[in-house]
Amino acid sequence: MKNLQIINIALFLILPQILFAQIIPGAKQSKTVLITGATAHIGNGEVIENASILFSDGVIKQVGRELVITESATSLDKIDATGKHIYPGFIAMNTRLGLVDIDAVRATRDFREVGAMNPHVRALIAYNTDSKILPTVRTNGVLMAQICPEGNGISGQSSLMALDGWNWQDAVITADQGIHLAWPRDYRRTGWWAEPGGIKKNDKYGDQVEKIESYMMEAKAYAKDNPINKDLRMEAMKGLFDKSKKLYVRTNGAKTIEAAVLMAKRVGVEVVIVGGNDAWQITDFLKSYNVPVVLNPPQSLPNHADAHIDQPFKTAGLLAKAGVTVAIAQGESWQNFNLPFQTGQAVAFGMEKEAAIEAITLNPAKIMGVDKDYGSLEPGKSATLFICDGDALDMRTNNLTEAWINGRAVDLDNHHKILARKYEAKYEQLKSE
């Protein structure tokens, strides 16, 4: 009886911790992993059937059908993935992941600073590795994210983060890799989503654009002169002019996209268009200036009332076929759970499947300048990948069985699964009563 009481007390103390414990970040890879028998989606458009992948120390060593294995059998962690699929870790761009937990609770939102010109604001130091949203998102294959500040004017600097780690210092992959600018609208809609109004011209558009270009020229002069008295805002802008950072411009209209690109070229910075609803109208222009586009999610309304209702679904495919480097983004935070499925919808409207996979793997890595290490399943690159039972772009078959970030095995449990088990147990109890 005494032993039974001890067991009951132990269960009372331990069970709540099991149900609601924080998910522990993965440990450094200790054994070489060999995955065999899967269909490998390399991320660069190539597919290898019945592929094997070998990785150790967080780095992919071999990929192919017939590998030369030199490790002893006892030092290998073998995974039979026959009938399954392997993908590079999906990359979410232009997101608030880790910067907000509950949209309706202001105290949990940490993605916007006051003021119009804040290039010195760094998103990564606000990144919350304990957010319950992160495990939920990575359950569907999103293993990395470009976390971005938001706001009018220049909102700050984005960083590429791993969706696993003890703190932001552990999770950071590339710090402060881009400056984000909200381009002024030449026209704006009045009203709101429930009662939309008409279109109104922005009479201050010219002055707002002039102010932005003047600020950029001032930053360029500062970077060239490198004065003794430092200005934190201008110091943050210096990376744009030595090409260590890119300028991410949020805008949707064809004319405003052209204006933003031409301004960036005049001041001598590399530009990436974010949003880009009308980018399909100016593909020749974008290609001639070698400008990548990070698109809004396909599952959205068209930018114009007279546009085809399915235009947002077709835009990514049109850009890819025209030779424009395109990435698909979901934006916001928990919504990135649906990033693979939004990408799959682009496939349904004409985009090549492997090109769509590239739009959330290798292309984001290229845009952020980390494609030497991430974005595809190639020897020498980071072992950031996952195994899926079926098609990762299809919500019916997206079921991850294993995942790794830099070779670290990732726990694929999440708060949703924990609650599902809890209430399954409740109804099992009811059945027995």
C-alpha positions as CSV (number, residue, x, y, z in Angstrom):
1,M,0.0,0.0,0.0
2,K,2.9,2.4,0.9
3,N,4.5,1.7,-2.5
4,L,1.2,2.4,-4.3
5,Q,0.8,5.7,-2.5
6,I,4.4,6.7,-3.6
7,I,3.6,5.8,-7.2
8,N,0.3,7.8,-7.1
9,I,2.1,10.9,-5.7
10,A,4.9,10.5,-8.3
11,L,2.3,10.4,-11.1
12,F,0.5,13.4,-9.7
13,L,3.7,15.4,-9.8
14,I,5.1,14.2,-13.1
15,L,2.0,13.9,-15.3
16,P,1.3,17.6,-15.6
17,Q,5.0,18.2,-16.5
18,I,4.7,15.5,-19.2
19,L,1.6,17.1,-20.6
20,F,2.8,20.7,-20.6
21,A,6.6,20.6,-20.5
22,Q,8.6,22.8,-22.7
23,I,10.1,21.0,-25.7
24,I,13.9,20.6,-25.2
25,P,16.1,21.8,-28.0
26,G,18.1,19.2,-29.9
27,A,21.7,18.2,-28.8
28,K,24.7,18.4,-31.1
29,Q,25.0,15.5,-33.5
30,S,27.1,12.7,-32.0
31,K,26.5,9.8,-34.4
32,T,26.7,9.7,-38.2
33,V,23.2,9.4,-39.7
34,L,22.5,7.3,-42.8
35,I,19.0,7.6,-44.4
36,T,18.2,5.1,-47.1
37,G,15.4,4.3,-49.6
38,A,13.7,7.7,-49.8
39,T,12.7,10.0,-52.6
40,A,15.0,13.0,-52.2
41,H,13.8,16.5,-53.3
42,I,17.2,18.2,-53.5
43,G,15.8,21.7,-53.6
44,N,17.5,22.8,-56.8
45,G,14.9,21.1,-59.1
46,E,16.5,17.7,-59.0
47,V,14.7,14.6,-57.6
48,I,16.6,11.3,-56.8
49,E,14.5,8.2,-56.3
50,N,15.6,5.5,-53.8
51,A,18.2,8.0,-52.5
52,S,20.5,7.7,-49.5
53,I,21.9,10.6,-47.5
54,L,24.8,10.5,-45.1
55,F,25.5,13.3,-42.7
56,S,27.8,13.8,-39.7
57,D,28.9,16.7,-37.5
58,G,25.9,18.7,-38.8
59,V,27.1,18.5,-42.4
60,I,25.8,16.5,-45.4
61,K,28.6,14.2,-46.6
62,Q,27.0,12.2,-49.4
63,V,23.8,12.2,-51.4
64,G,22.9,9.6,-54.1
65,R,21.8,6.1,-54.9
66,E,25.0,4.3,-54.2
67,L,27.1,5.7,-51.4
68,V,30.6,4.7,-50.3
69,I,30.2,4.0,-46.5
70,T,33.5,4.0,-44.6
71,E,32.0,4.3,-41.1
72,S,31.6,1.1,-39.1
73,A,28.1,-0.3,-38.6
74,T,28.2,0.4,-34.9
75,S,28.9,4.1,-35.4
76,L,26.0,4.6,-37.8
77,D,22.4,5.6,-36.9
78,K,20.5,4.0,-39.8
79,I,17.1,5.1,-40.8
80,D,15.0,3.2,-43.4
81,A,12.9,5.8,-45.2
82,T,11.6,3.5,-48.0
83,G,8.5,5.0,-49.5
84,K,9.0,8.3,-47.8
85,H,10.3,11.7,-49.0
86,I,13.3,13.8,-47.9
87,Y,13.3,17.6,-48.2
88,P,15.6,20.5,-47.2
89,G,14.2,22.4,-44.3
90,F,11.6,24.9,-45.5
91,I,12.5,28.6,-44.9
92,A,9.8,31.1,-43.9
93,M,10.6,34.6,-45.1
94,N,9.2,38.0,-44.0
95,T,7.8,36.7,-40.8
96,R,7.1,37.6,-37.2
97,L,7.8,34.1,-35.9
98,G,9.3,34.4,-32.4
99,L,8.4,38.1,-32.2
100,V,4.7,37.6,-31.2
101,D,2.9,35.0,-29.3
102,I,-0.7,36.2,-29.1
103,D,-1.7,38.7,-31.7
104,A,-4.6,40.0,-29.6
105,V,-2.4,40.6,-26.5
106,R,-0.2,43.7,-27.1
107,A,2.3,42.7,-24.4
108,T,3.3,39.6,-26.5
109,R,3.9,41.7,-29.7
110,D,7.5,42.8,-30.2
111,F,7.9,43.4,-33.9
112,R,7.4,47.2,-34.2
113,E,9.3,50.2,-32.9
114,V,8.0,53.8,-32.7
115,G,9.3,56.3,-35.3
116,A,9.7,56.2,-39.1
117,M,13.5,55.6,-39.6
118,N,14.8,52.8,-37.4
119,P,17.5,50.9,-39.3
120,H,19.3,50.2,-36.0
121,V,16.5,48.1,-34.6
122,R,17.5,44.4,-34.5
123,A,14.7,41.8,-34.6
124,L,16.9,38.9,-33.4
125,I,17.3,40.1,-29.8
126,A,13.5,40.0,-29.4
127,Y,13.3,36.4,-30.7
128,N,11.6,34.1,-28.2
129,T,12.9,30.5,-28.5
130,D,10.3,29.4,-26.0
131,S,7.4,30.5,-28.1
132,K,4.8,27.7,-28.4
133,I,4.3,28.7,-32.0
134,L,7.7,27.6,-33.2
135,P,7.3,23.8,-32.6
136,T,3.8,24.0,-34.2
137,V,5.3,25.6,-37.3
138,R,8.3,23.3,-37.6
139,T,6.0,20.2,-37.4
140,N,5.1,20.9,-41.0
141,G,8.8,21.2,-42.2
142,V,9.5,24.9,-41.6
143,L,12.9,24.8,-39.8
144,M,14.2,28.3,-40.4
145,A,12.7,31.7,-40.6
146,Q,13.7,35.3,-41.6
147,I,12.3,37.3,-38.7
148,C,11.5,40.9,-39.6
149,P,10.5,44.0,-37.9
150,E,7.5,45.9,-39.2
151,G,6.4,49.5,-39.4
152,N,6.3,52.6,-41.6
153,G,9.5,53.8,-43.2
154,I,12.6,51.8,-42.3
155,S,11.6,49.4,-39.6
156,G,14.9,47.7,-38.8
157,Q,17.0,44.7,-39.5
158,S,16.0,41.1,-40.1
159,S,17.9,37.9,-39.2
160,L,17.7,34.3,-40.3
161,M,16.9,32.1,-37.3
162,A,16.7,28.3,-36.7
163,L,13.4,27.3,-35.2
164,D,15.2,25.4,-32.4
165,G,17.6,26.6,-29.7
166,W,17.9,27.6,-26.0
167,N,18.1,31.3,-26.8
168,W,18.4,33.7,-29.7
169,Q,22.2,33.4,-29.6
170,D,21.9,29.6,-30.2
171,A,19.2,30.0,-32.8
172,V,20.8,32.7,-35.0
173,I,22.1,31.6,-38.4
174,T,22.8,35.0,-40.0
175,A,22.4,38.1,-38.0
176,D,21.2,41.5,-39.3
177,Q,21.3,40.4,-42.9
178,G,18.7,42.9,-44.3
179,I,17.2,46.3,-43.8
180,H,13.4,46.6,-44.2
181,L,11.7,49.5,-45.9
182,A,7.9,50.0,-46.3
183,W,7.6,51.9,-49.6
184,P,4.9,54.6,-49.7
185,R,1.6,53.8,-51.6
186,D,0.8,55.9,-54.6
187,Y,-2.9,55.0,-54.1
188,R,-4.7,53.6,-51.1
189,R,-8.0,52.0,-50.4
190,T,-10.4,53.7,-48.1
191,G,-12.8,51.9,-45.7
192,W,-11.9,48.6,-44.2
193,W,-12.3,44.9,-45.1
194,A,-15.9,44.6,-44.0
195,E,-16.9,47.9,-45.7
196,P,-14.3,48.7,-48.4
197,G,-14.3,52.1,-49.9
198,G,-12.9,53.6,-53.1
199,I,-9.4,54.2,-54.3
200,K,-7.7,57.5,-53.2
201,K,-4.5,59.0,-54.6
202,N,-1.7,59.7,-52.2
203,D,-0.9,63.4,-52.8
204,K,2.2,63.1,-50.6
205,Y,3.7,60.2,-52.5
206,G,6.3,62.2,-54.3
207,D,7.5,63.9,-51.1
208,Q,7.6,60.6,-49.2
209,V,9.7,59.0,-52.0
210,E,12.1,62.0,-52.0
211,K,12.5,61.8,-48.3
212,I,13.5,58.1,-48.5
213,E,16.0,58.7,-51.2
214,S,17.5,61.6,-49.4
215,Y,17.9,59.5,-46.3
216,M,19.6,56.8,-48.3
217,M,22.0,59.2,-49.9
218,E,22.8,60.6,-46.5
219,A,23.6,57.1,-45.3
220,K,25.8,56.5,-48.3
221,A,27.8,59.6,-47.6
222,Y,28.1,58.6,-44.0
223,A,29.4,55.1,-44.9
224,K,32.0,56.7,-47.3
225,D,33.2,59.3,-44.8
226,N,33.1,57.0,-41.7
227,P,33.0,59.9,-39.2
228,I,34.5,59.8,-35.7
229,N,31.2,60.7,-34.1
230,K,29.0,57.6,-34.6
231,D,25.3,57.6,-35.4
232,L,23.7,54.3,-34.6
233,R,21.1,54.6,-37.3
234,M,23.7,55.4,-40.0
235,E,26.1,52.7,-38.7
236,A,23.3,50.1,-39.3
237,M,22.9,51.3,-42.8
238,K,26.6,50.9,-43.7
239,G,26.1,47.2,-44.6
240,L,23.9,48.2,-47.6
241,F,26.8,49.9,-49.3
242,D,29.4,47.3,-48.7
243,K,26.8,44.7,-49.9
244,S,26.8,42.7,-46.6
245,K,23.1,43.6,-46.3
246,K,20.2,43.9,-48.7
247,L,17.4,46.3,-48.8
248,Y,14.0,44.6,-48.5
249,V,11.3,46.8,-49.9
250,R,7.6,46.0,-49.1
251,T,5.4,47.1,-52.0
252,N,2.8,45.6,-54.3
253,G,2.0,47.8,-57.3
254,A,3.9,47.5,-60.6
255,K,4.7,51.3,-60.6
256,T,5.9,51.4,-57.0
257,I,8.0,48.2,-57.5
258,E,9.7,50.0,-60.5
259,A,10.2,53.2,-58.5
260,A,11.7,51.3,-55.5
261,V,14.1,49.3,-57.7
262,L,15.3,52.4,-59.7
263,M,15.9,54.3,-56.4
264,A,17.9,51.4,-55.0
265,K,20.0,51.3,-58.1
266,R,20.7,55.0,-58.0
267,V,22.0,54.8,-54.5
268,G,23.9,51.6,-55.2
269,V,22.2,49.0,-53.0
270,E,20.9,45.5,-53.6
271,V,17.2,45.3,-53.4
272,V,14.6,42.6,-52.8
273,I,10.9,43.2,-53.4
274,V,8.6,41.9,-50.7
275,G,4.9,41.5,-51.4
276,G,5.0,42.0,-55.2
277,N,1.4,41.3,-56.0
278,D,1.8,43.0,-59.4
279,A,5.3,41.7,-60.1
280,W,4.0,39.3,-62.8
281,Q,3.2,42.4,-64.9
282,I,6.9,43.5,-65.1
283,T,8.9,40.3,-65.2
284,D,11.2,41.7,-67.9
285,F,12.1,44.7,-65.8
286,L,12.8,42.5,-62.7
287,K,14.9,40.1,-64.6
288,S,16.9,42.9,-66.3
289,Y,17.8,44.3,-62.9
290,N,18.2,40.9,-61.3
291,V,15.7,41.7,-58.6
292,P,14.3,38.8,-56.5
293,V,10.7,38.8,-55.3
294,V,9.4,37.5,-52.0
295,L,5.7,37.0,-52.7
296,N,2.7,37.3,-50.5
297,P,0.9,34.0,-49.9
298,P,-1.1,32.7,-53.0
299,Q,-4.3,32.3,-50.9
300,S,-5.2,36.0,-51.1
301,L,-7.4,38.3,-53.1
302,P,-5.9,40.0,-56.3
303,N,-4.5,43.5,-56.0
304,H,-7.1,44.9,-58.4
305,A,-10.9,44.6,-58.7
306,D,-10.7,43.8,-62.4
307,A,-8.0,41.1,-62.1
308,H,-8.7,37.4,-62.4
309,I,-9.7,35.9,-59.0
310,D,-7.0,33.2,-59.3
311,Q,-4.1,35.7,-60.2
312,P,-2.4,35.4,-56.8
313,F,-2.2,31.6,-57.2
314,K,-0.6,32.0,-60.6
315,T,1.9,34.7,-59.9
316,A,4.7,32.6,-58.4
317,G,4.6,30.2,-61.5
318,L,4.7,33.1,-63.9
319,L,7.7,34.7,-62.2
320,A,9.6,31.4,-62.0
321,K,8.9,30.7,-65.7
322,A,10.2,34.2,-66.6
323,G,13.5,33.5,-64.8
324,V,12.9,35.8,-61.8
325,T,14.2,34.4,-58.5
326,V,11.0,34.0,-56.5
327,A,10.3,33.0,-52.9
328,I,6.9,32.3,-51.4
329,A,6.2,33.8,-48.0
330,Q,3.3,33.3,-45.6
331,G,4.1,36.3,-43.4
332,E,2.9,37.0,-39.9
333,S,3.6,34.3,-37.3
334,W,1.6,31.1,-36.6
335,Q,0.2,31.3,-40.2
336,N,3.6,29.9,-41.4
337,F,2.1,26.5,-40.3
338,N,0.4,26.7,-43.7
339,L,3.5,27.8,-45.8
340,P,4.0,24.4,-47.4
341,F,0.3,24.2,-48.3
342,Q,0.2,27.7,-49.8
343,T,3.1,26.7,-51.9
344,G,1.3,23.6,-53.0
345,Q,-1.6,25.7,-54.2
346,A,0.8,27.5,-56.5
347,V,1.6,24.1,-58.0
348,A,-2.1,23.5,-58.6
349,F,-2.2,26.7,-60.7
350,G,0.7,26.0,-63.0
351,M,4.0,26.2,-61.0
352,E,6.3,23.3,-61.5
353,K,6.4,21.2,-58.3
354,E,10.2,21.2,-57.8
355,A,10.3,25.0,-58.6
356,A,7.7,25.5,-55.9
357,I,9.9,23.5,-53.4
358,E,12.8,25.7,-54.5
359,A,10.7,28.8,-53.7
360,I,10.7,27.8,-50.0
361,T,14.2,26.3,-49.8
362,L,17.0,27.2,-52.1
363,N,15.6,30.5,-53.4
364,P,15.2,32.0,-49.9
365,A,18.7,30.9,-49.1
366,K,20.0,32.6,-52.3
367,I,18.1,35.8,-51.5
368,M,19.6,35.9,-48.0
369,G,23.1,34.9,-49.2
370,V,23.3,31.6,-47.3
371,D,22.9,29.2,-50.2
372,K,26.5,27.9,-49.8
373,D,25.3,26.3,-46.5
374,Y,21.5,26.0,-46.7
375,G,18.6,25.5,-49.0
376,S,19.4,22.2,-50.7
377,L,20.5,18.6,-50.0
378,E,24.1,18.8,-51.3
379,P,27.4,17.6,-49.9
380,G,29.1,20.2,-47.8
381,K,25.8,21.9,-46.8
382,S,24.2,22.0,-43.4
383,A,22.2,18.9,-42.5
384,T,19.0,20.8,-42.1
385,L,16.4,18.5,-43.5
386,F,13.3,16.4,-42.7
387,I,11.7,13.1,-43.6
388,C,8.0,13.1,-44.6
389,D,5.6,10.2,-45.0
390,G,4.2,11.8,-48.2
391,D,4.0,15.0,-50.2
392,A,5.1,17.8,-47.9
393,L,3.1,20.4,-49.9
394,D,-0.1,18.5,-49.4
395,M,-1.9,18.8,-46.0
396,R,-3.3,15.3,-46.4
397,T,0.1,13.6,-46.5
398,N,2.4,16.1,-44.8
399,N,3.5,14.1,-41.8
400,L,7.0,14.5,-40.6
401,T,8.7,11.5,-38.9
402,E,12.2,13.0,-38.3
403,A,13.8,16.4,-38.7
404,W,17.3,17.9,-38.1
405,I,18.6,21.4,-37.9
406,N,22.4,21.6,-38.4
407,G,22.5,17.9,-37.7
408,R,20.6,18.3,-34.3
409,A,17.6,16.0,-34.1
410,V,14.5,18.2,-33.6
411,D,11.6,17.2,-31.3
412,L,8.5,17.2,-33.5
413,D,6.1,17.3,-30.7
414,N,4.1,20.5,-30.1
415,H,1.4,22.1,-28.0
416,H,-1.4,21.0,-30.3
417,K,-0.3,17.4,-30.2
418,I,0.1,17.5,-26.4
419,L,-3.5,18.8,-26.0
420,A,-4.7,16.2,-28.5
421,R,-3.3,13.4,-26.4
422,K,-4.7,15.0,-23.3
423,Y,-8.3,15.1,-24.6
424,E,-8.0,11.7,-26.3
425,A,-7.2,10.4,-22.8
426,K,-10.2,12.1,-21.4
427,Y,-12.6,10.4,-23.8
428,E,-10.9,7.1,-23.3
429,Q,-11.7,7.5,-19.6
430,L,-15.3,8.3,-20.5
431,K,-15.6,5.1,-22.5
432,S,-14.6,3.0,-19.5
433,E,-17.0,4.6,-17.1
